[in-house]
Amino acid sequence: MPTVTDIPWAEAAWLRNYDDGVPRTLAPYPGLTLLDYLRQNAAQWPDRPALFFKGATISYDRLERESDRFAAGLIHLGIEKGDRIAIALPNIPQFIIAEVGIWKAQGIACPLNPTYTDRELEDAFNATGARMAVVLNRFYDRVRAVQARTKIERLIATGIKDYLPLKLRIGYTLMREKKEGERIALAPGDIRFKALIDQGRSGEHRSASVDPDDPAVILMSGGTTGTPKGVTGSHRGMVTAGHQLRAWLHSAMHEWTDTIMLPLPLFHTYANTGVQSLALINHNPVSLTPNPREPKEVLEEINAVKPAFICAVPTLLNALLSHSMTKNGQVKWSSVKLCFSGAAALMTETRKRFEELTGGVIVEGYSLTEAQMAVVANPVAGIKKSGSVGMPLPDVEVRVIDAEVGITRLARGETG
C-alpha cells in the first residue's frame, strides 16, 4: 500500500474533470500581497467601487487613503511590526479599512466574532495576544469588562452609522443610535475610529514593505474540539487562495463590474481569506451585509446592488427562498449568476429552487481555516454531484488515509 509521499501529483484523478480553461496548476504564484493589489486597483481605477454599504460607496482610492491613515494612526499609538490587533466588528467598511491598515502598519489582524460571550472574548484575546482591539460601540462595554484579564491596552471604537450615507446617518442618530447601544462614552486612553483616521492624515504608514511570508491574520477556529484556537495565515496564503478561486470561477465572474454580495461574516476564513482575496485580485466590488439574520434586509440589498455572485450557507439560502418577498416576486434575482455555498450540506431541492429562480448556478464547496482556505468545490460549468463537495482546486491536494495510522493512502471506495 503506498504512503502519502508515494502519490504522483500528476495522476490525481480529479484533474480530468476540471472545467475548460481551469489549469492544473497556477504556479508560480506572484510574490505579492493584497496590499499590492489594492494599490494597483487604486492607481488604475481610483473611482471604481471597492465596497458598497447600505447605499454608500467606498472607492478603491478612498479605501487606499483611509487605510493609509489608519495605519499611520496605529503607528502613532506605538504599534510595531508583528503586533496583533483584534477586530470585533460585523461586515461594515471599518472592518476592511482596519484590516488593511493593520497590514500597512506591519501588524497582524485578529478578526473575531463580536457576539462572543464574555468568556469567549477573553479566550480569543488571550489566544491571539492582541495589544489593541477595534470594536463596535454596542460591544464596547463588554470588551472593557474583560480587558483587564487580557493584553489589550487600548480600544478603538466605531459605530454602525459612521459610513452610512448622510440621510441614513441622520435618521440612525435620531431614531436608533441610543436604543441600539451605539451612543457610548470612551474611557481615558481609548479612541474613536474616525479620530484615529483624522490623526493619521498628517502621518505616513511605514515605508518598509510587507513580505508575502509575513503573518497577516490570526483567525479563530473550533478545529476538532469546538474550543476556539488561533490559526495564523500568511499574506502569501491569502493571495494563493484568491488566485485559486479566481481560476475556478473565471467563466462566471467578470472583472471590475460583477458585484460580490457578502452576508457571511468577515471574521470567518470563507469571507476573510476567500472572498476578500478574490475581490481584490479580480477587482470585484463587495456589498457588505452586516446582519444576514434579517432576510428582508438581504433581499432588499439584492434589489439595490444587483449582485452577480452571492456567498451563502444553506440556512441563509432557504430563508431567502422561502421569504414572502421572493414568493411575491418582489426580488430581482436575474442578476445572480453564481452562488458559492459552504459550511453545511446543500440539499438538492435547495439547489434546484435557487437555480430555477435565478438562472445561475450554485457551487458547493468546502474549506478549512487551518489550510488557509484550501478549497474543494464543485465545478462551475461541469457536472455537480448532489451530496458531494466537489474536487480540489488547482494546487490543492486531498488524500483519504487510514484513520488509525494517519499515513497510509486508502484505495478507492474505502472509508478513512
Secondary structure as a PSIPRED ss2 file (coil, helix, strand):
# PSIPRED VFORMAT (PSIPRED V4.0)

   1 M C   1.000  0.000  0.000
   2 P C   1.000  0.000  0.000
   3 T E   0.000  0.000  1.000
   4 V H   0.000  1.000  0.000
   5 T H   0.000  1.000  0.000
   6 D H   0.000  1.000  0.000
   7 I C   1.000  0.000  0.000
   8 P C   1.000  0.000  0.000
   9 W H   0.000  1.000  0.000
  10 A H   0.000  1.000  0.000
  11 E H   0.000  1.000  0.000
  12 A C   1.000  0.000  0.000
  13 A H   0.000  1.000  0.000
  14 W H   0.000  1.000  0.000
  15 L H   0.000  1.000  0.000
  16 R H   0.000  1.000  0.000
  17 N H   0.000  1.000  0.000
  18 Y C   1.000  0.000  0.000
  19 D C   1.000  0.000  0.000
  20 D C   1.000  0.000  0.000
  21 G C   1.000  0.000  0.000
  22 V C   1.000  0.000  0.000
  23 P C   1.000  0.000  0.000
  24 R C   1.000  0.000  0.000
  25 T C   1.000  0.000  0.000
  26 L C   1.000  0.000  0.000
  27 A C   1.000  0.000  0.000
  28 P C   1.000  0.000  0.000
  29 Y C   1.000  0.000  0.000
  30 P C   1.000  0.000  0.000
  31 G C   1.000  0.000  0.000
  32 L C   1.000  0.000  0.000
  33 T C   1.000  0.000  0.000
  34 L H   0.000  1.000  0.000
  35 L H   0.000  1.000  0.000
  36 D H   0.000  1.000  0.000
  37 Y H   0.000  1.000  0.000
  38 L H   0.000  1.000  0.000
  39 R H   0.000  1.000  0.000
  40 Q H   0.000  1.000  0.000
  41 N H   0.000  1.000  0.000
  42 A H   0.000  1.000  0.000
  43 A H   0.000  1.000  0.000
  44 Q H   0.000  1.000  0.000
  45 W C   1.000  0.000  0.000
  46 P C   1.000  0.000  0.000
  47 D C   1.000  0.000  0.000
  48 R C   1.000  0.000  0.000
  49 P E   0.000  0.000  1.000
  50 A E   0.000  0.000  1.000
  51 L E   0.000  0.000  1.000
  52 F E   0.000  0.000  1.000
  53 F E   0.000  0.000  1.000
  54 K C   1.000  0.000  0.000
  55 G C   1.000  0.000  0.000
  56 A E   0.000  0.000  1.000
  57 T E   0.000  0.000  1.000
  58 I E   0.000  0.000  1.000
  59 S E   0.000  0.000  1.000
  60 Y H   0.000  1.000  0.000
  61 D H   0.000  1.000  0.000
  62 R H   0.000  1.000  0.000
  63 L H   0.000  1.000  0.000
  64 E H   0.000  1.000  0.000
  65 R H   0.000  1.000  0.000
  66 E H   0.000  1.000  0.000
  67 S H   0.000  1.000  0.000
  68 D H   0.000  1.000  0.000
  69 R H   0.000  1.000  0.000
  70 F H   0.000  1.000  0.000
  71 A H   0.000  1.000  0.000
  72 A H   0.000  1.000  0.000
  73 G H   0.000  1.000  0.000
  74 L H   0.000  1.000  0.000
  75 I H   0.000  1.000  0.000
  76 H H   0.000  1.000  0.000
  77 L C   1.000  0.000  0.000
  78 G C   1.000  0.000  0.000
  79 I C   1.000  0.000  0.000
  80 E C   1.000  0.000  0.000
  81 K C   1.000  0.000  0.000
  82 G C   1.000  0.000  0.000
  83 D C   1.000  0.000  0.000
  84 R E   0.000  0.000  1.000
  85 I E   0.000  0.000  1.000
  86 A E   0.000  0.000  1.000
  87 I E   0.000  0.000  1.000
  88 A E   0.000  0.000  1.000
  89 L C   1.000  0.000  0.000
  90 P C   1.000  0.000  0.000
  91 N C   1.000  0.000  0.000
  92 I C   1.000  0.000  0.000
  93 P H   0.000  1.000  0.000
  94 Q H   0.000  1.000  0.000
  95 F H   0.000  1.000  0.000
  96 I H   0.000  1.000  0.000
  97 I H   0.000  1.000  0.000
  98 A H   0.000  1.000  0.000
  99 E H   0.000  1.000  0.000
 100 V H   0.000  1.000  0.000
 101 G H   0.000  1.000  0.000
 102 I H   0.000  1.000  0.000
 103 W H   0.000  1.000  0.000
 104 K H   0.000  1.000  0.000
 105 A C   1.000  0.000  0.000
 106 Q C   1.000  0.000  0.000
 107 G C   1.000  0.000  0.000
 108 I E   0.000  0.000  1.000
 109 A E   0.000  0.000  1.000
 110 C E   0.000  0.000  1.000
 111 P E   0.000  0.000  1.000
 112 L C   1.000  0.000  0.000
 113 N C   1.000  0.000  0.000
 114 P C   1.000  0.000  0.000
 115 T C   1.000  0.000  0.000
 116 Y C   1.000  0.000  0.000
 117 T C   1.000  0.000  0.000
 118 D H   0.000  1.000  0.000
 119 R H   0.000  1.000  0.000
 120 E H   0.000  1.000  0.000
 121 L H   0.000  1.000  0.000
 122 E H   0.000  1.000  0.000
 123 D H   0.000  1.000  0.000
 124 A H   0.000  1.000  0.000
 125 F H   0.000  1.000  0.000
 126 N H   0.000  1.000  0.000
 127 A H   0.000  1.000  0.000
 128 T H   0.000  1.000  0.000
 129 G C   1.000  0.000  0.000
 130 A C   1.000  0.000  0.000
 131 R C   1.000  0.000  0.000
 132 M E   0.000  0.000  1.000
 133 A E   0.000  0.000  1.000
 134 V E   0.000  0.000  1.000
 135 V E   0.000  0.000  1.000
 136 L E   0.000  0.000  1.000
 137 N H   0.000  1.000  0.000
 138 R H   0.000  1.000  0.000
 139 F H   0.000  1.000  0.000
 140 Y H   0.000  1.000  0.000
 141 D H   0.000  1.000  0.000
 142 R H   0.000  1.000  0.000
 143 V H   0.000  1.000  0.000
 144 R H   0.000  1.000  0.000
 145 A H   0.000  1.000  0.000
 146 V H   0.000  1.000  0.000
 147 Q H   0.000  1.000  0.000
 148 A C   1.000  0.000  0.000
 149 R C   1.000  0.000  0.000
 150 T C   1.000  0.000  0.000
 151 K C   1.000  0.000  0.000
 152 I C   1.000  0.000  0.000
 153 E C   1.000  0.000  0.000
 154 R E   0.000  0.000  1.000
 155 L E   0.000  0.000  1.000
 156 I E   0.000  0.000  1.000
 157 A E   0.000  0.000  1.000
 158 T E   0.000  0.000  1.000
 159 G C   1.000  0.000  0.000
 160 I H   0.000  1.000  0.000
 161 K H   0.000  1.000  0.000
 162 D H   0.000  1.000  0.000
 163 Y H   0.000  1.000  0.000
 164 L C   1.000  0.000  0.000
 165 P C   1.000  0.000  0.000
 166 L H   0.000  1.000  0.000
 167 K H   0.000  1.000  0.000
 168 L H   0.000  1.000  0.000
 169 R H   0.000  1.000  0.000
 170 I H   0.000  1.000  0.000
 171 G H   0.000  1.000  0.000
 172 Y H   0.000  1.000  0.000
 173 T H   0.000  1.000  0.000
 174 L H   0.000  1.000  0.000
 175 M H   0.000  1.000  0.000
 176 R C   1.000  0.000  0.000
 177 E C   1.000  0.000  0.000
 178 K C   1.000  0.000  0.000
 179 K C   1.000  0.000  0.000
 180 E C   1.000  0.000  0.000
 181 G C   1.000  0.000  0.000
 182 E C   1.000  0.000  0.000
 183 R C   1.000  0.000  0.000
 184 I C   1.000  0.000  0.000
 185 A C   1.000  0.000  0.000
 186 L C   1.000  0.000  0.000
 187 A C   1.000  0.000  0.000
 188 P C   1.000  0.000  0.000
 189 G C   1.000  0.000  0.000
 190 D C   1.000  0.000  0.000
 191 I E   0.000  0.000  1.000
 192 R E   0.000  0.000  1.000
 193 F H   0.000  1.000  0.000
 194 K H   0.000  1.000  0.000
 195 A H   0.000  1.000  0.000
 196 L H   0.000  1.000  0.000
 197 I H   0.000  1.000  0.000
 198 D H   0.000  1.000  0.000
 199 Q H   0.000  1.000  0.000
 200 G H   0.000  1.000  0.000
 201 R H   0.000  1.000  0.000
 202 S H   0.000  1.000  0.000
 203 G C   1.000  0.000  0.000
 204 E C   1.000  0.000  0.000
 205 H C   1.000  0.000  0.000
 206 R C   1.000  0.000  0.000
 207 S C   1.000  0.000  0.000
 208 A C   1.000  0.000  0.000
 209 S C   1.000  0.000  0.000
 210 V C   1.000  0.000  0.000
 211 D C   1.000  0.000  0.000
 212 P C   1.000  0.000  0.000
 213 D C   1.000  0.000  0.000
 214 D C   1.000  0.000  0.000
 215 P E   0.000  0.000  1.000
 216 A E   0.000  0.000  1.000
 217 V E   0.000  0.000  1.000
 218 I E   0.000  0.000  1.000
 219 L E   0.000  0.000  1.000
 220 M E   0.000  0.000  1.000
 221 S E   0.000  0.000  1.000
 222 G C   1.000  0.000  0.000
 223 G C   1.000  0.000  0.000
 224 T C   1.000  0.000  0.000
 225 T C   1.000  0.000  0.000
 226 G C   1.000  0.000  0.000
 227 T C   1.000  0.000  0.000
 228 P C   1.000  0.000  0.000
 229 K E   0.000  0.000  1.000
 230 G E   0.000  0.000  1.000
 231 V E   0.000  0.000  1.000
 232 T E   0.000  0.000  1.000
 233 G E   0.000  0.000  1.000
 234 S E   0.000  0.000  1.000
 235 H H   0.000  1.000  0.000
 236 R H   0.000  1.000  0.000
 237 G H   0.000  1.000  0.000
 238 M H   0.000  1.000  0.000
 239 V H   0.000  1.000  0.000
 240 T H   0.000  1.000  0.000
 241 A H   0.000  1.000  0.000
 242 G H   0.000  1.000  0.000
 243 H H   0.000  1.000  0.000
 244 Q H   0.000  1.000  0.000
 245 L H   0.000  1.000  0.000
 246 R H   0.000  1.000  0.000
 247 A H   0.000  1.000  0.000
 248 W H   0.000  1.000  0.000
 249 L H   0.000  1.000  0.000
 250 H C   1.000  0.000  0.000
 251 S C   1.000  0.000  0.000
 252 A C   1.000  0.000  0.000
 253 M C   1.000  0.000  0.000
 254 H C   1.000  0.000  0.000
 255 E C   1.000  0.000  0.000
 256 W C   1.000  0.000  0.000
 257 T C   1.000  0.000  0.000
 258 D C   1.000  0.000  0.000
 259 T C   1.000  0.000  0.000
 260 I E   0.000  0.000  1.000
 261 M E   0.000  0.000  1.000
 262 L E   0.000  0.000  1.000
 263 P C   1.000  0.000  0.000
 264 L C   1.000  0.000  0.000
 265 P C   1.000  0.000  0.000
 266 L C   1.000  0.000  0.000
 267 F C   1.000  0.000  0.000
 268 H C   1.000  0.000  0.000
 269 T H   0.000  1.000  0.000
 270 Y H   0.000  1.000  0.000
 271 A H   0.000  1.000  0.000
 272 N H   0.000  1.000  0.000
 273 T H   0.000  1.000  0.000
 274 G H   0.000  1.000  0.000
 275 V H   0.000  1.000  0.000
 276 Q H   0.000  1.000  0.000
 277 S H   0.000  1.000  0.000
 278 L H   0.000  1.000  0.000
 279 A H   0.000  1.000  0.000
 280 L H   0.000  1.000  0.000
 281 I H   0.000  1.000  0.000
 282 N C   1.000  0.000  0.000
 283 H C   1.000  0.000  0.000
 284 N C   1.000  0.000  0.000
 285 P C   1.000  0.000  0.000
 286 V E   0.000  0.000  1.000
 287 S E   0.000  0.000  1.000
 288 L E   0.000  0.000  1.000
 289 T C   1.000  0.000  0.000
 290 P C   1.000  0.000  0.000
 291 N C   1.000  0.000  0.000
 292 P C   1.000  0.000  0.000
 293 R C   1.000  0.000  0.000
 294 E C   1.000  0.000  0.000
 295 P H   0.000  1.000  0.000
 296 K H   0.000  1.000  0.000
 297 E H   0.000  1.000  0.000
 298 V H   0.000  1.000  0.000
 299 L H   0.000  1.000  0.000
 300 E H   0.000  1.000  0.000
 301 E H   0.000  1.000  0.000
 302 I H   0.000  1.000  0.000
 303 N H   0.000  1.000  0.000
 304 A H   0.000  1.000  0.000
 305 V H   0.000  1.000  0.000
 306 K C   1.000  0.000  0.000
 307 P C   1.000  0.000  0.000
 308 A C   1.000  0.000  0.000
 309 F E   0.000  0.000  1.000
 310 I E   0.000  0.000  1.000
 311 C E   0.000  0.000  1.000
 312 A E   0.000  0.000  1.000
 313 V C   1.000  0.000  0.000
 314 P H   0.000  1.000  0.000
 315 T H   0.000  1.000  0.000
 316 L H   0.000  1.000  0.000
 317 L H   0.000  1.000  0.000
 318 N H   0.000  1.000  0.000
 319 A H   0.000  1.000  0.000
 320 L H   0.000  1.000  0.000
 321 L H   0.000  1.000  0.000
 322 S H   0.000  1.000  0.000
 323 H C   1.000  0.000  0.000
 324 S H   0.000  1.000  0.000
 325 M H   0.000  1.000  0.000
 326 T H   0.000  1.000  0.000
 327 K H   0.000  1.000  0.000
 328 N C   1.000  0.000  0.000
 329 G C   1.000  0.000  0.000
 330 Q C   1.000  0.000  0.000
 331 V C   1.000  0.000  0.000
 332 K C   1.000  0.000  0.000
 333 W H   0.000  1.000  0.000
 334 S H   0.000  1.000  0.000
 335 S H   0.000  1.000  0.000
 336 V C   1.000  0.000  0.000
 337 K C   1.000  0.000  0.000
 338 L E   0.000  0.000  1.000
 339 C E   0.000  0.000  1.000
 340 F E   0.000  0.000  1.000
 341 S E   0.000  0.000  1.000
 342 G C   1.000  0.000  0.000
 343 A C   1.000  0.000  0.000
 344 A C   1.000  0.000  0.000
 345 A C   1.000  0.000  0.000
 346 L C   1.000  0.000  0.000
 347 M C   1.000  0.000  0.000
 348 T H   0.000  1.000  0.000
 349 E H   0.000  1.000  0.000
 350 T H   0.000  1.000  0.000
 351 R H   0.000  1.000  0.000
 352 K H   0.000  1.000  0.000
 353 R H   0.000  1.000  0.000
 354 F H   0.000  1.000  0.000
 355 E H   0.000  1.000  0.000
 356 E H   0.000  1.000  0.000
 357 L H   0.000  1.000  0.000
 358 T H   0.000  1.000  0.000
 359 G C   1.000  0.000  0.000
 360 G C   1.000  0.000  0.000
 361 V E   0.000  0.000  1.000
 362 I E   0.000  0.000  1.000
 363 V E   0.000  0.000  1.000
 364 E E   0.000  0.000  1.000
 365 G E   0.000  0.000  1.000
 366 Y E   0.000  0.000  1.000
 367 S C   1.000  0.000  0.000
 368 L C   1.000  0.000  0.000
 369 T H   0.000  1.000  0.000
 370 E H   0.000  1.000  0.000
 371 A H   0.000  1.000  0.000
 372 Q C   1.000  0.000  0.000
 373 M C   1.000  0.000  0.000
 374 A C   1.000  0.000  0.000
 375 V C   1.000  0.000  0.000
 376 V E   0.000  0.000  1.000
 377 A E   0.000  0.000  1.000
 378 N C   1.000  0.000  0.000
 379 P C   1.000  0.000  0.000
 380 V C   1.000  0.000  0.000
 381 A C   1.000  0.000  0.000
 382 G C   1.000  0.000  0.000
 383 I C   1.000  0.000  0.000
 384 K C   1.000  0.000  0.000
 385 K C   1.000  0.000  0.000
 386 S C   1.000  0.000  0.000
 387 G C   1.000  0.000  0.000
 388 S C   1.000  0.000  0.000
 389 V C   1.000  0.000  0.000
 390 G C   1.000  0.000  0.000
 391 M E   0.000  0.000  1.000
 392 P E   0.000  0.000  1.000
 393 L C   1.000  0.000  0.000
 394 P C   1.000  0.000  0.000
 395 D C   1.000  0.000  0.000
 396 V C   1.000  0.000  0.000
 397 E C   1.000  0.000  0.000
 398 V C   1.000  0.000  0.000
 399 R C   1.000  0.000  0.000
 400 V C   1.000  0.000  0.000
 401 I E   0.000  0.000  1.000
 402 D C   1.000  0.000  0.000
 403 A C   1.000  0.000  0.000
 404 E C   1.000  0.000  0.000
 405 V C   1.000  0.000  0.000
 406 G C   1.000  0.000  0.000
 407 I C   1.000  0.000  0.000
 408 T E   0.000  0.000  1.000
 409 R E   0.000  0.000  1.000
 410 L C   1.000  0.000  0.000
 411 A C   1.000  0.000  0.000
 412 R C   1.000  0.000  0.000
 413 G C   1.000  0.000  0.000
 414 E C   1.000  0.000  0.000
 415 T C   1.000  0.000  0.000
 416 G C   1.000  0.000  0.000
